[in-house]
Amino acid sequence: MYNIATEDLQYKTYLLTDESSRSQVTVVPEKGGIVTTWRWQNRDIFYLDTERFKDPQLSVRGGIPLLFPICGNLVNDSYTYDGQTYQLKQHGFARNFPWEVSDQSTENGASLTVSLKSNPVTREVYPFEFELNFIYTLKGNTLETRYRHSNLSDKPMAFATGIHPYFYVADKSKLTCDIPSTQYQAKGDPTVQSFAGKFDFEQDEIDIAFQNLSRNFATISDLDRQLKLTVNYDENYSTLVFWTVKGKDFYCLEPWSSPRNALNTGEKLLVAEPGATVETVISMLVEPLT
């Protein structure tokens, strides 16, 4: 049985529940349209820094922050379009605006649609009229995220889209990772390096991007918690970023449609023609290790 309820906490919070699988997701539309938690069979799947979340001046570390219209950072936080230079900070602005709930359903899963439209503030940094409709659907042990990017302008709209999910981990040394790439680039380093399938978690920080992906999913197994996570992404996603910080109980596995600085380089940018909608899909599946 699927259910959607609300709680009035610091922000109005939507609870999406699949009672039969003992799975629940919380969504806070007002706080960047973010999914904050996912619990499956009494286990936390996502990490959330609750103290940072309470402070409206700080970015959220946890759940699924939304990335649009860029993923990562631009060189000097700027790009040029149609002869004009614009300033745009890391990961764009979608995660910083309040979103609105535009639809919900319990017919085939617990599903919530959150929406964001262009406004005078977005137009100062991104000169397009747009509407985003992002649909979260919880069903069994799967959380699907379906993203619709509609161009309401009279000119083609180039953009990048992605997510920044924080997954909870108690002991990173017990993680085994199956990433569909043998090469990566570290943030700030143009050198392409070989990936042998293991991460050095003794580093203070790991922030690397995989491209030339050989398939549309990646898996991470947590031998400590006996859980396996599979992240599936459609053909619109060209890049997987892995990020973690030493001493913190999270790792991030982030599907991006485009690499860093894509609004300047044009690399792998998605384009919505005038009046058109580009839809992308990411789903996350959790299951016990067998």
N, C-alpha and C positions, 0 to 999 in steps of 0.2 A: 504493500500500500504506500502510495506517495502522498506527501503532505507539504504544504508551505504555510509557515506561520511567521509572525513578526514579533520583535521585542524592541522596546524603547530603552536603549542603553545610552551611551554617549552619542551614538548615532542610531537612527532607525536601522535595525538589522533584520534581514530575511533569513529564515531557517528552512533549508530544503532537505527533506528527509525521505529516505527509503527505509521504511520500517522493517521490511522482510530481510534486508541485508545488513541492517543495523549501521546505516551509513547516513551521515549528515554533513551538509555544507552550509556555511554562513556567508552571506553577501552583504556588504555595506555600500549601497549605491552612492550615498552622499560623499563617501570617502574614496573618490576616484573609481567608482564602480567595482571595487575590489572584492574578491573572495578572500576572506580572512582565515577561515579554518576548514578543515576536512577531517572528520573522524570516521573511521571505518572499524567496526567491531571493537570499539573502545580504545582504538589506537589513534594517535595524532599522526596524520600524514603530512600536514604542513607545519612549518615553524612560524611563530609570530612573536616579535618583540613587543610585548604589550605596553611597555613604558613609552617607546617611541610612537606607538600607535595613538596613545592618549595625547601626545603633543602635536597640535595642528601645524606647528612650524617645521616639523621634521618629516622627512620622507619615511614611508612605511618600509620596515624590513620584516617581511613575512607575507604569507598568503600568495596571491597572484597579482602583483602590480601590472598594469596594462601599459604597453609601449606603443605610442603613435604620436606623430607621424614619422618618427625616427626610432631606431634601435641603437643603443650605445650613444656615443658622442660624435659631434662634428668637430673638425679642426677649428680651433678658436671659437667654438660654439656658434658658428655662422655658416650661412650658405647664400648663394646668389641665384635668384630666379628672375627671368625676364628683365635683366639689367639692374635689379635692386637687391641689396644685401639685407638679410634678415638674421636675427639672433634667435637661437633655439637651443635650450639647455638639454643636457643628457636625457635620453629616453623620451623626449618630447613632453607634451603637456597633458595627455589624456588622464594620467594618474593623479593630476592635481585638481581636477574639476569635479564638482558634484554631478553625478549622473542621475537620471530619472528612471523609475520602473515603468516600462511601457506595455509589458505583457507578462502573464504567468499562466502555467498550466500544470495539471497533474495527470494528464491523460496517458502519456507514454514516458513516464519519468517525472521527477520534480524539476520543472523548468522555469527559469526567470530570465526575462529580457531587460537589459538596462541600456539606456540611450543617451547619447551626447550629441549636441548640435554645435556647429560653428557659432561664434559670437564675436563681439568687437575685440575681445582680448586675444582670441585665437587668430583673428585676421591680422593682427599686428605682427605675428611671427610666422604665419602660414596663410598665404593669400588665397584661400579657397573656401567656398561654401560646401559644407559636408554634413552628413548625418551618420553616426555610428550606432549600430544596433548589435549588441553583443549578447549572446544567448548561452546561459549556463544550464546544463541538464545533468542531473544526478540520476543514475539508474544502476542499481546493483553496486558493483565495485568499480564503476567507471564514471568519471566526470568529463563530460564533453563540453568544449568551449567553441562555439560557432560564431564567427565574427563577420559582420556585414558592414562594408565601407562604401557609403553612397556618395557620389560626387554630384552636388547640386549646382556646380559652377558651369560656365559656358566654355571652359577650357579643360584639357586633360589634367587630371590630378595625380601627381606622382607621390608615392608615400612608401613608408616601411611600416610593418606591423609585427608585433610579437608579444611575448609574455615573459615574466621574470619570476617564475614560481620558486618559493623557498620550501624545500623538503626537510623535514625533521630527521636528524640523525644523532644518536647518542655516542657512537664510536665509529669515526670515519675509517679507522684501520680495518673495519669489517665490511667495507663496501667493495663490491666487485662491479666493474662498469663495462658495458658492451656498447661502445660508441661507433657508429657506422662511418668512421673515417680514420685514416692513418696519418693525417697531417693536421697541424694547428698553427695558429699565430697567437702569441701572447699580446695582451693589450700594450700598445705603445711600441711594439717591436715588429718591424715588417718582415722579419726572417720567418720563413716557413720551416717548421720543425717536425720531426717524426714522432708519432704517437704509438707507443708499444702496448697500450691498453691499461696502463696503471698511472695513478696520480701520486705525487709526492706530497702527502698531507702534512709533512713537517715544515713546508714553506709557510711563511706568514700569510700569503695570499696566493690563490690560483685564479687567474682571470684569462681564459683562453677561448678562442673561437675556432670551431671546426667547420670547414667548408668541403666541397667535393663529396657530399654525403652519398653513400652507396645505397641507402634504403631510407624509408620514411618512418623509422622508429628507432628508439634507443632504450636500453634497459639498464637499470641499476638494481643490484641485489644487496640487501642489508642482512648479512649473516648473523648479526647480533640480534636483530628483531625478527628474523625469519620472514622478511617481506621482500617481494619483488615489485618494482615499479616499472611500468612501460609507458613511455611518452610517444604517442603517435602524432604525426603532423602531415598535412597534405603537401602537394607538389609546389605550393607557393612558398614554402619555407626552405631557404637555401643554407642556413647557418644554424649551428648549435653552439651555444656558449655555456661553458661550465665555470662557475664562480663559487668560491668559498673562502672563508677567513679562518685562520687558525684560532682555536679556542672558542669558536661559536658552533652551536649545535644545528647547523644547517649546511646544505649545499644547494646550489641553484643549477638547474638544467633548463636552458632557455631557448626555445625555438624562435628564430628571427627570420623574417622574410628577406632581409637585406643586411649586409655587414655594416660596420661602423662607417660613418662619413658618406653614406650612399647618396644623400641629397646633393653632395658635391661631385661625386664620381659617376653617379648614375648606375652603379653596379647593382644588379638584381632588384632594382626598384619595381614595385608594382605600380600599375597605372590604371585608374578608373576613368573611362571616357565620360564626357558630359552626360549626365542623366543615368549613368550606369552604376551598378553595384558590384564590387568585388567581394566574394565570400571566401573565407579561409576557415579551416577546421583544425583544432588540436584536441586530442583526448588523452586522458591519463587513466591508467588502469592499475589497480593495486591488487595483489593476490599473495597468498602464502607461498613460501618457498617449498618445493617438493623434493 
